[in-house]
């Protein structure tokens, strides 16, 4: 009976339309140490940039610096949604 129900059931919404909108940014910095103050300023500037480009930040911005040798990779994850037209 389960076999017959497989053809009659409604199709689920594709995962791409259910997924959160999220911007991802990866930067490389030539030094191994990044000041905590600079990370905070970076987060604030990301919010400003999102606003300028028509996005609302709808959650917590995650900035993760990862050091390798003499370089730091800055990985930022920004949950956004497109602003509604006025």
MILUM-696413 format. One line per field, with one value per residue: residue number from 0; x, y, z of N, C-alpha, C, O, CB in turn. Coordinates in nm, 4 decimals. Glycine has a CB too. Example, Ala and Ser with C-alpha at 12.3 -4.5 7.8 and 13.67 -1.06 7.14 Angstrom:
2
i <- (0;1)
n_c1 <- (1.3190;1.2850)
n_c2 <- (-0.5690;-0.2250)
n_c3 <- (0.7800;0.7080)
ca_c1 <- (1.2300;1.3670)
ca_c2 <- (-0.4500;-0.1060)
ca_c3 <- (0.7800;0.7140)
c_c1 <- (1.3200;1.2900)
c_c2 <- (-0.3300;0.0030)
c_c3 <- (0.7800;0.7870)
o_c1 <- (1.4236;1.3409)
o_c2 <- (-0.3319;0.1138)
o_c3 <- (0.8465;0.8039)
cb_c1 <- (1.1308;1.4084)
cb_c2 <- (-0.4473;-0.0598)
cb_c3 <- (0.9046;0.5725)
This chain:
86
i <- (0;1;2;3;4;5;6;7;8;9;10;11;12;13;14;15;16;17;18;19;20;21;22;23;24;25;26;27;28;29;30;31;32;33;34;35;36;37;38;39;40;41;42;43;44;45;46;47;48;49;50;51;52;53;54;55;56;57;58;59;60;61;62;63;64;65;66;67;68;69;70;71;72;73;74;75;76;77;78;79;80;81;82;83;84;85)
n_c1 <- (0.0821;0.1995;0.3576;0.1757;0.0855;0.3025;0.2940;0.0677;0.0922;0.1407;0.3862;0.6809;0.7926;1.0707;1.3996;1.5616;1.3931;1.3015;1.5208;1.7229;1.8026;2.1294;2.4286;2.7651;3.0964;3.4369;3.7515;4.1000;4.3666;4.6789;4.8223;4.8765;4.7413;4.4418;4.2832;4.0321;3.8646;3.8698;3.7355;3.4752;3.4151;3.4218;3.1987;2.9934;3.0220;2.9567;2.6815;2.5987;2.6738;2.5088;2.2611;2.2924;2.2961;2.0405;1.9465;1.8115;1.9504;1.8802;1.9422;2.1990;2.5230;2.7964;3.1339;3.4308;3.7556;4.0333;4.3489;4.6372;4.9621;5.1185;4.8912;4.5524;4.2315;3.9193;3.6018;3.2749;2.9363;2.6187;2.2931;2.0283;1.7546;1.5802;1.5008;1.1753;0.9995;0.9427)
n_c2 <- (-0.1197;0.1212;0.1638;0.2425;0.4835;0.6426;0.7513;0.9076;1.1088;1.4549;1.6672;1.7676;2.0944;2.2346;2.2200;2.4405;2.6634;2.6676;2.7172;2.9325;3.2685;3.3670;3.5414;3.4860;3.5495;3.5522;3.6444;3.7164;3.7864;3.9409;3.9083;3.7339;3.7980;3.9452;4.2195;4.2288;4.4482;4.5365;4.3275;4.3634;4.6170;4.5431;4.3704;4.5582;4.7210;4.5394;4.5116;4.7695;4.7701;4.5668;4.6912;4.9101;4.7737;4.6781;4.4785;4.3321;4.2507;3.9614;3.8112;3.6760;3.7860;3.5971;3.5949;3.4456;3.4274;3.2561;3.1405;3.0732;2.9927;3.2825;3.4157;3.5204;3.3939;3.5314;3.4450;3.5117;3.4835;3.5781;3.6184;3.7125;3.9049;4.0111;4.3507;4.4873;4.6488;5.0008)
n_c3 <- (0.0000;0.0697;-0.1472;-0.3476;-0.2406;-0.2765;-0.5320;-0.5267;-0.3381;-0.2393;-0.3826;-0.2142;-0.1128;-0.2823;-0.1381;-0.1779;-0.1851;0.0708;0.2246;0.4337;0.3470;0.3015;0.3270;0.2481;0.3333;0.2683;0.3665;0.3275;0.5381;0.5800;0.8154;1.1259;1.3574;1.4708;1.5943;1.8469;1.8547;1.5913;1.4678;1.5715;1.4603;1.1947;1.1817;1.2309;1.0064;0.8066;0.8478;0.7763;0.5044;0.4022;0.4360;0.2607;0.0184;-0.0018;0.1739;0.4705;0.7794;0.9475;1.1662;1.3798;1.3041;1.2173;1.2696;1.2014;1.2703;1.1380;1.1875;0.9917;0.9549;0.8578;0.7905;0.8186;0.7860;0.7376;0.8031;0.7368;0.8198;0.7257;0.7993;0.5963;0.4519;0.1628;0.1304;0.1635;-0.1009;-0.0944)
ca_c1 <- (0.0000;0.2890;0.4046;0.0739;0.0800;0.4191;0.2576;-0.0455;0.1165;0.1818;0.5303;0.7292;0.8565;1.2166;1.4750;1.6191;1.2987;1.2837;1.6473;1.7426;1.8941;2.2497;2.5472;2.8889;3.2102;3.5646;3.8613;4.2316;4.4395;4.8196;4.8843;4.8153;4.6620;4.3415;4.2318;3.8883;3.7959;3.8549;3.6288;3.3478;3.3955;3.3939;3.0586;2.9089;3.0300;2.8808;2.5392;2.5811;2.6819;2.3862;2.1572;2.3172;2.2669;1.9000;1.9186;1.7984;2.0150;1.7702;1.9938;2.3336;2.6366;2.9040;3.2647;3.5238;3.8918;4.1092;4.4880;4.7245;5.0944;5.1172;4.7693;4.4265;4.1126;3.8011;3.4827;3.1564;2.8065;2.5249;2.1554;1.9644;1.6377;1.5689;1.4097;1.0493;0.9947;0.8630)
ca_c2 <- (0.0000;0.2360;0.1829;0.3175;0.6189;0.7162;0.8231;0.9953;1.2154;1.5835;1.6870;1.8621;2.2152;2.2150;2.2727;2.5714;2.7694;2.6665;2.7522;3.0717;3.3474;3.3899;3.5855;3.4340;3.6301;3.4992;3.7367;3.6730;3.8967;3.9044;3.8932;3.6246;3.8462;4.0475;4.2838;4.2070;4.5732;4.5373;4.2307;4.4306;4.7196;4.4684;4.3274;4.6766;4.7641;4.4421;4.5476;4.8897;4.7312;4.4941;4.7936;4.9848;4.6895;4.6402;4.3603;4.3429;4.1427;3.9052;3.7219;3.7008;3.7759;3.5169;3.6212;3.3485;3.4364;3.1314;3.1706;2.9722;3.0502;3.4275;3.4675;3.4918;3.3884;3.5798;3.3834;3.5765;3.4309;3.6868;3.5849;3.8324;3.8941;4.1233;4.4517;4.5057;4.7784;5.1030)
ca_c3 <- (0.0000;0.0734;-0.2828;-0.4207;-0.1856;-0.3237;-0.6536;-0.5033;-0.2415;-0.2924;-0.3849;-0.1150;-0.1631;-0.2957;-0.0239;-0.2107;-0.1513;0.2157;0.2905;0.4723;0.2659;0.3802;0.2544;0.3058;0.2934;0.3150;0.3390;0.3727;0.5998;0.5722;0.9469;1.2020;1.4711;1.4422;1.7143;1.8709;1.8200;1.4455;1.4341;1.6025;1.3569;1.0729;1.1900;1.2157;0.8663;0.7273;0.8601;0.6939;0.3638;0.3683;0.4254;0.1374;-0.0970;-0.0026;0.2553;0.6157;0.8544;1.0260;1.2696;1.4304;1.2120;1.2742;1.2098;1.2577;1.2186;1.1463;1.1545;0.9317;0.9338;0.8763;0.7287;0.8862;0.7018;0.8094;0.7464;0.7931;0.7782;0.7511;0.7595;0.5415;0.3644;0.0739;0.1842;0.0929;-0.1703;-0.0208)
c_c1 <- (0.0866;0.3411;0.3059;0.0657;0.1953;0.3831;0.1481;-0.0174;0.1628;0.3334;0.5681;0.7938;1.0074;1.2918;1.5338;1.5242;1.2726;1.4068;1.6498;1.8299;2.0120;2.3613;2.6676;3.0046;3.3363;3.6736;3.9910;4.3092;4.5848;4.8898;4.8093;4.7293;4.5663;4.2826;4.0798;3.8083;3.7718;3.7462;3.4920;3.3161;3.3599;3.2479;2.9646;2.9066;2.9555;2.7313;2.5099;2.5811;2.5573;2.2714;2.1709;2.2809;2.1252;1.8651;1.9014;1.8694;1.9105;1.8164;2.1331;2.4378;2.7458;3.0323;3.3647;3.6614;3.9650;4.2512;4.5601;4.8547;5.0907;4.9940;4.6488;4.3142;3.9955;3.6791;3.3617;3.0309;2.7000;2.3847;2.0814;1.8323;1.6325;1.4677;1.2849;1.0515;0.9025;0.7491)
c_c2 <- (0.1263;0.2672;0.2667;0.4620;0.7050;0.8004;0.9257;1.1117;1.3436;1.5955;1.7913;1.9812;2.1911;2.2810;2.4092;2.6847;2.7750;2.7160;2.9002;3.1397;3.3826;3.4353;3.5258;3.5138;3.5689;3.5956;3.6774;3.7953;3.8543;3.8880;3.7881;3.6725;3.9567;4.0922;4.2590;4.3303;4.5802;4.4404;4.2940;4.5369;4.6554;4.4232;4.4454;4.7238;4.6681;4.4731;4.6700;4.8553;4.6560;4.5918;4.8708;4.9051;4.6317;4.5145;4.3996;4.2244;4.0913;3.8090;3.7634;3.6851;3.6976;3.5463;3.5308;3.3686;3.3035;3.1598;3.0484;3.0414;3.2005;3.4932;3.4310;3.4950;3.4351;3.5263;3.4459;3.5137;3.5316;3.6451;3.7121;3.7988;4.0213;4.2216;4.4598;4.6413;4.8752;5.1511)
c_c3 <- (0.0000;-0.0669;-0.3638;-0.3700;-0.2365;-0.4471;-0.6290;-0.4107;-0.3099;-0.2875;-0.2810;-0.1841;-0.1741;-0.1809;-0.0530;-0.1739;-0.0011;0.2895;0.3276;0.3695;0.3534;0.2873;0.3235;0.2480;0.3513;0.2707;0.3894;0.4198;0.6135;0.7068;1.0270;1.3182;1.4267;1.5753;1.7261;1.8324;1.6687;1.4001;1.4587;1.4968;1.2235;1.0698;1.1687;1.0709;0.7747;0.7314;0.7724;0.5448;0.3183;0.3473;0.2944;0.0128;-0.0948;0.0731;0.4020;0.6783;0.9529;1.1349;1.3101;1.3202;1.2832;1.1980;1.2794;1.1953;1.2401;1.0996;1.0978;0.8979;0.9589;0.8150;0.8136;0.7835;0.7875;0.7352;0.8142;0.7338;0.8211;0.7064;0.7173;0.4744;0.2820;0.1311;0.0977;0.0217;-0.0954;-0.1033)
o_c1 <- (0.0512;0.3654;0.3476;0.0414;0.1851;0.4368;0.1372;-0.0968;0.2158;0.3992;0.4976;0.8426;1.0663;1.2514;1.5542;1.5698;1.2261;1.3974;1.5870;1.9196;1.9947;2.3851;2.6705;3.0091;3.3417;3.6868;3.9918;4.3165;4.6116;5.0086;4.6934;4.6513;4.6046;4.2385;4.0078;3.6963;3.6660;3.6734;3.4020;3.2028;3.2774;3.1810;2.8661;2.8017;2.8969;2.6626;2.4086;2.4983;2.5067;2.1936;2.0718;2.2394;2.0925;1.7655;1.9691;1.8508;1.8576;1.7357;2.1789;2.4409;2.7826;3.0396;3.3820;3.6828;3.9588;4.2721;4.5465;4.8570;5.0624;4.9936;4.6440;4.3040;3.9747;3.6568;3.3467;3.0212;2.6914;2.3596;2.0732;1.8020;1.6759;1.3603;1.2893;1.1006;0.7992;0.6721)
o_c2 <- (0.2264;0.3831;0.3532;0.5533;0.8277;0.9098;1.0224;1.2056;1.3422;1.5406;1.8904;1.9716;2.1326;2.3867;2.4874;2.7922;2.8773;2.7532;2.9829;3.0784;3.4238;3.3753;3.5165;3.5416;3.5374;3.6252;3.5976;3.8959;3.7415;3.8561;3.7577;3.5943;4.0491;4.0111;4.2673;4.3186;4.6245;4.4683;4.2801;4.5456;4.7078;4.4361;4.4334;4.7620;4.7109;4.4622;4.6738;4.9055;4.6792;4.5778;4.8940;4.9628;4.5457;4.4492;4.4899;4.1106;4.1684;3.7336;3.8731;3.5833;3.7292;3.5256;3.5378;3.3312;3.2458;3.1989;2.9367;3.1376;3.2426;3.6139;3.3233;3.5884;3.3840;3.5591;3.4350;3.4934;3.5667;3.6371;3.8079;3.6834;4.1272;4.1810;4.4416;4.7391;4.8362;5.2361)
o_c3 <- (-0.0623;-0.1006;-0.4408;-0.4489;-0.2386;-0.4643;-0.7044;-0.4053;-0.4210;-0.1991;-0.2618;-0.2967;-0.0832;-0.1325;0.0398;-0.1350;0.0493;0.4064;0.2615;0.3116;0.4681;0.1825;0.4462;0.1282;0.4701;0.1519;0.4831;0.3492;0.6551;0.7093;0.9992;1.3725;1.3549;1.6567;1.6266;1.7828;1.6242;1.3048;1.3758;1.4495;1.1485;0.9673;1.0958;1.0191;0.6752;0.6299;0.7026;0.4687;0.2085;0.2529;0.2251;-0.0877;-0.1766;0.0420;0.4511;0.6354;1.0329;1.1894;1.2780;1.2510;1.3964;1.0769;1.4011;1.0800;1.3486;0.9848;1.1478;0.8211;1.0711;0.7907;0.8731;0.7040;0.8976;0.6187;0.9359;0.6127;0.9388;0.5862;0.7942;0.4444;0.3273;0.1755;-0.0240;0.0781;-0.0410;-0.0586)
cb_c1 <- (-0.0935;0.4062;0.4275;-0.0631;0.0824;0.5346;0.2131;-0.1565;0.2201;0.1158;0.5783;0.8288;0.8260;1.2667;1.5859;1.6533;1.1676;1.2492;1.7670;1.8053;1.8254;2.2911;2.5570;2.9060;3.1938;3.5907;3.8358;4.3086;4.3783;4.8911;4.8866;4.9224;4.7543;4.2295;4.2630;3.8622;3.8787;3.9878;3.6436;3.3532;3.5221;3.4877;3.0303;2.9579;3.1762;2.9065;2.5014;2.6922;2.8052;2.3505;2.1642;2.4623;2.3670;1.8566;2.0317;1.6483;2.1477;1.6746;1.9939;2.3651;2.6882;2.8699;3.3057;3.4736;3.9685;4.0431;4.5615;4.6595;5.1446;5.2420;4.7527;4.4000;4.0882;3.7985;3.4841;3.1588;2.7791;2.5695;2.0794;2.0571;1.5040;1.5289;1.4789;0.9283;0.9462;0.9491)
cb_c2 <- (-0.0003;0.2101;0.0483;0.2485;0.6138;0.6187;0.7256;0.9172;1.1709;1.6982;1.7295;1.7946;2.3370;2.2716;2.1769;2.5785;2.7491;2.5275;2.7183;3.0825;3.4757;3.2619;3.7416;3.2807;3.7766;3.3542;3.8742;3.5980;3.9359;4.0061;4.0278;3.5334;3.8976;3.9937;4.4365;4.1714;4.6961;4.5019;4.0992;4.4954;4.8065;4.3474;4.2611;4.7895;4.7754;4.2991;4.5767;4.9919;4.6455;4.3922;4.8903;5.0263;4.5773;4.6244;4.2562;4.3483;4.1921;3.8343;3.5769;3.6062;3.9182;3.3650;3.7730;3.2034;3.5525;3.0179;3.2216;2.9057;3.0205;3.4881;3.4131;3.5934;3.2432;3.7383;3.2277;3.7294;3.2882;3.8162;3.5137;3.9015;3.8727;4.0776;4.5897;4.4960;4.7603;5.2220)
cb_c3 <- (0.1209;0.1699;-0.3500;-0.4074;-0.0332;-0.3564;-0.7600;-0.4489;-0.1389;-0.2145;-0.5256;-0.0193;-0.0706;-0.4300;0.0148;-0.3596;-0.2262;0.2626;0.1993;0.6127;0.2080;0.4582;0.2480;0.2772;0.3393;0.2602;0.4038;0.2596;0.7389;0.4934;1.0227;1.2544;1.5839;1.3451;1.7117;2.0188;1.8673;1.3782;1.5182;1.7438;1.3417;1.0616;1.3262;1.3070;0.8220;0.7785;1.0099;0.7241;0.3404;0.4789;0.5452;0.1305;-0.1041;-0.1393;0.2405;0.6597;0.9290;0.9350;1.2214;1.5461;1.1666;1.2694;1.2224;1.2347;1.2869;1.0604;1.2782;0.8040;0.7911;0.8162;0.5854;1.0012;0.6437;0.8192;0.7643;0.7663;0.8402;0.6781;0.8762;0.4418;0.4461;-0.0672;0.1923;0.1911;-0.3171;0.0201)
